Structures are given as structure tokens and as C-alpha cells.
């Protein structure tokens, strides 16, 4: 996904000055992925660009009903994640052609539903950079990785991280596990404990709970999507941050201009679009070797100017 794809016909211009936006989340808003969408929506609300309401912990079986209720209530932009309810969500969109939908999805836009756009967390650029740091900070070169599900949204970040690790630790070995949940910190923690027992001295924390295990056992961790360095000052070395603002702000502008159409908004998560970044190292500033940080800076510059591209690999990562 290297270019923005657009299909369908433009929507009508909406007369209202402040756009009514509603979000539907299947998990709590503090969950990493959703928290970034929620943060961007609140920023737009604080600027006065939108009115914003949301529902969290919405079950897949209830998702369609909630979508319809927000549409009937006059909301003109609906955001959320429909990974488990793709078909139902697109049916709703067809029924409300004057409402714009911007949904987290593994699929592409469809010209049969011209008001339904998709996005995803394509933050492989930042994940790759954290891998470079991780490879240098691991002494055993045995790295544990705990993910939610082996789906493209998770796989591409893990694979980019692993590729970065190989830049500074070519002999690195990986323990890869998935917990079968988007939000089960206790299970993620127990899985991480097992990997530490298996020799891992650094953990990739794709899920909440992993950094807790790392902290308790005195090993290092790499964060994902959000910055938890302040919560784990002696544990989290670096994090790949997702910034949803470019994605949402583009959609808001298109809806207000009456030009919203079915498109793939994933490109706005790329580093060159401001959609992701490497978090500040915080307490680990100066603890990562200078030559490694120079390599990170060199790669970051190349990613931004287009001279280097981090591979998007959606295949399931395996232990080695």
C-alpha cells in the first residue's frame, strides 16, 4: 500500500459547521490501538473542528445496531474498527449514503460502497527503527515477542521490528507467541514470563501486560503504538508511536469539503506523512550506543526522503 487509492463518487457537502463524529470501539479506549484514534478525535474536538461521541467495549454482535443509531442521530462521520464485522458494516454504509465511514479494516475500499473508507496502522517504519535499538540492547540476542492475533495489522509490525533487529544483531533468535486476545494483560504477562524463562532478555510488547513481566524480571522491553516509557522508566527502551491525526484530519477535511469518497487511508500512517515516529528514549537517552542512534537517524532520514523503504510483510512471523 504505497499510494492512496480512491473509488466512487464524492459525497454532498454538509451544511453544518461543526462536524458530528461518532466512534465505535470494540475494546476499552485505553487499549493501545484505539487510544490513538481516541486521542486524535479529542484533539479535533478541542480545536472546535468536530463534535465527538463514542462507544467502547461494543461487541461484534452489537456493532451494526450502534452504527445505525449514530447514523440516525445525525452523525456525519463514523469511525471505528470493523475487523470482525466487515460485511455488516458495509451494509450499514450502503443504507446511509450521506454518512462518511472511516474504519480500521484489513480489506480495501469497494466502489460499491463509495462512502466507506479504510485505514490501518501502517507504522512499520517506526517499528523497524525500534528493532535496530533492540538488537543493540539485547545481550543474549534472544528476543521474546507477544502479540494479540497473527493478522496483518500485527504481523507487519513484528516483521519490521525483526528486520530492524537483524541490522544490529544478525544472529538474533526470536520467540513469537500470540495470546488470542486484544486485551488480556494477565495472559500477555504470563506468556512473556515463559519467554523470559526461555532466555529472552528483551521483549517486544505488542500487548499490554508484556512490559509488566519485563519489569518484574528485570529485562528490557520495546513499546508499540503508544509511549509507556514514563510508566516503565527502567524497562521500556524505545517505542514505535502511531499518530492517527493525519488520517483523521484528512477525512474531516474531505467530509467538510463534500469530497469524501471510498479510499485507502493507510498511507497516512507512514512516517513520511507524520503518521508514526520513534518515541523519545527518556531515561534511556545516552544508554543506547551512539553509533546505533546514528544508524537510527540515518535510516529515519532515508525513510522520510524516500531513499529507503521498510518492507511491508503481512505474513505470520515465526519463532527461530
N, C-alpha and C positions, 0 to 999 in steps of 0.2 A: 504494500500500500504506500506508494511513493508520490501519488498525486491525488488531488481532490477529484472525486467522481461525482457528477451531478446528473440527475434524471428528473423527468417530469416537468410540469408547468408551474410557474410562480403562483403563489397564493395571493389573495386580495390584501391590500393594505388595511391594517386595523386602525380604526379611528382613535382608540384610546391612547392617551399619552403615556401612562404608566402601564406597562405590560403585566398582565396577570399570569404568573408562573406557578405551576404546581409540580412537586416532585413525589415520586412513589419509590420507596426503597424497601427491599425485602429483608434488610438487616438493620441493626441499630445505626444511627448516624455517627457513632463513634468508631464504627468499623472503618479500617484504613481507606479502602477504595471509595466508599460512599462519603466519608468525611471530606474528601477533596471536592466532590460535587457540591456538597452542602456548604462548604466554605466559599466556593465561588459564587453560589447563589446568594448567600448572605452578603457578600461584597457588592454584588449588583444591587441588592435591596438597599444597602446602606448608601449607595450612590444615588438612590432615587430612580434607578432605571426600571425596576420591576417591583411588583408586589409578590411575595413569596410565601407559600404554604407547603407543607409536606406531610407525608405519612411514612412511618418507619415500621419495620417488622411486618410488612404486608406479605401474607402467604401467596404462593403462586396461584392457589385456587381462588383467591380473593382479588387478584391483581386487576382483572378485567373490570370487575364491578367498580373498583376505586377509580380506574381510568375514566370510566363513563361518568361517574359522579363529578369528577373535576371538570370534565368537558361541559356537562350540563350546568355547572356553576359559573361558567363563563371564562374559564382559564384558557388562554390562547397559546400557551407553550407548556407542554407536558414533558418533563424529563424523568429519567429513572434508569433501571436496568432490567432487561426482559430476557435474560439468558434462558430461563426456564419456561417462558410464556410467549415465545416469538409469534406463533400463529395467532393466538388470541389477541395480542397487542396490535398486530397489523389489521386484524378485522375491525377493531375499535377505530383505528386511524381511518379506515375506509368510510366508516359511518360518520366521522366528523371531519370532513374535508377542509373546513375553515380553521381547524386547530393544528398547530405545528407540534410534531413529536420528535424529540431528540433522545434516543435511547441507547444505552450500552448494549451492544449486540455482537455476536460472533459472525453475523451474516452481513451481506451487502445491501445497499438500498435497492428498491424494486420500483420500476417505473409504473407498476400497477397501483402503488401507494405513494403518490407524489408528495405527500405531506409528512412522510416518515423518514427521518434521517438517523444514521447510526454513528456511534463513536466507540472508542476503546482506549485503554491505557497503553498506548504505544510509547513506553518510556524505556525502551531497550537501550537508548543512548546513555542515559544516566546509570542504568543497571550495569552496563559494560564498564563504566568508569569505576563503580564501586568494586567490581571484580578485580581490577588492577590493584587497588588498595588492599583488598582481602588477600590476594596471593602473596603480597609482600609482608603482611602482618601475621599470617599463619606460619607457625614454626614447624608443625608436623606435616603441613600440606595435605592434611586430611580435613575436609570441609563438609559439614552437615548442612542439608537443605530441606526445609519443611514447608510444603505448600498446601493449599486447600484442595484443589482438584487439578488433574493434569489436562487442563483445557488451554486453548491458545493464549488467553489473557495471562495465564500464569507461566506457561511453558516458555513464551518468548522472552520473558524477563529472566527466568532461570538460565536459559541458554546463553543469553547475552552476558549475564554475570559470570558464567562458567568460562566463556570465551575471554573475558577480561582477566580472570584468574590465571589463565594459561599464559598471559603476557608476562607475568612476573613469577609464576610458579608452574613451569611446563610439566612438571611431574606430579601435579596435584591430583588427588583422588577425591571423589565425591560420594557422599551417602545421600541419596534422594528419597524422600518419602512424602506421601500425600495423606492428609487426615480425613478427607471426605466431608469437609465442612468449611463454610466460610467464616464461621465464628464459634470456635470451641477452644478457647485458650488453654484449659486444662489438658485436652488431648494433644494440642500442639506442644505443650510443655513436656509432657511425658515422652512424646516422640523425640524431642530434642535431647532429653536425658539419655535415651537409648543411643543416640548418635554420639554423644559425648563419651558414653561408656565404650563406644566402638572406636574411639581415638580421635574424634573431631576436636580441634582446639579453636575453631571459628565456625559460626553458624549463620546461614542466610535466613533471616527472619521474614519469610513471606507472610506469615500469620502471626497474630497476637499470641503470646504465650512463649514463643521461642526465646525472646530476649530475657524473659524471667528465668528460664532454665540456664541460659548462659551466665546471667548474673550470679545465680546461686552456686554454680560450679566454677566460677572464675575464669570463663573463657570469653572470647570476643564474639561480637555479632555485627551483622550488616543489616540495616533497616531497609524497608521497602515502602514506597508510596508516601509515607509521612515521616517526619523527623521526630524521633523519640530520644535523641541524644541527651536532652535535659533530664529525662526520666531515668536514663541508664548511663550516667556520665563516665563510668569506668568500664562500660561494656560495649556500647554501640560506637563503632569506629567511624562509620560513614553510612549515609542513606541516599537512596535514589528517590527524589521527590517528584510527584506528579502535580502539575499545575493545571487545573481544569478551566481556569479563567479564559484562556484564548479560545477554547472550544465553545464555552457558553456565551461569551461576549460576541462571537461571530454569529451564533444562532439568534441572539437577541437582536442584533443589528439587522439580520436578514428578515426576521419576522416584522420588525418595525418598518422596514422598507417595502414590505409586501413582496419580497423576492425569495422567501424561504422555499426551498424545494428539496426533494429527496437527494441526499448527498452523503458521502462518507467523510465524517469529520475527524477520523482518526489521525490525519496528518497534523492536526493542531496540538497533538501530544508530543510531537518531535521536538528535540532540543532546539533546533534552528527556528522553531515557531514560538519558543518560550514555554512549551508545554511540559518540560521536565528539566531538572537540574540536579547537580550534586549538592547535597546539604553541606553547610559549614561543618567542619570537623569538631568544632567546640573544644572539649577537653583533650582531644587527640591532636589538636593543632601542634605541630612540631614533633610529634611522636611517630608520624609516618615518615620514612626516609625521604630526604629532599629530592633525590633523583627519581623516586617513584611519583612524587607530586609533580615534578617537572614533566614526566611522561603523561600524567593525567591531564595537565594543562595543554600539552601538545596535541593529545587526542581530542580534547574538548574543542580546541580551536579548529581542528580539521573537520570535526563533525559539523560545526556551525558553518564553516565556509564551503562544505560540500565535498571536500577532497578525500574524506574518509566516511564510509557508510557502515554502520553496525548492522550486521545481518539480522533479519527478522526470521527467526526459526521457531515455528509454532509446534514442532514435533515434541513429543514427550521426552524430557530428559531422563537419563538412566544413571544408576549408580555405577561407579567404575572401580 
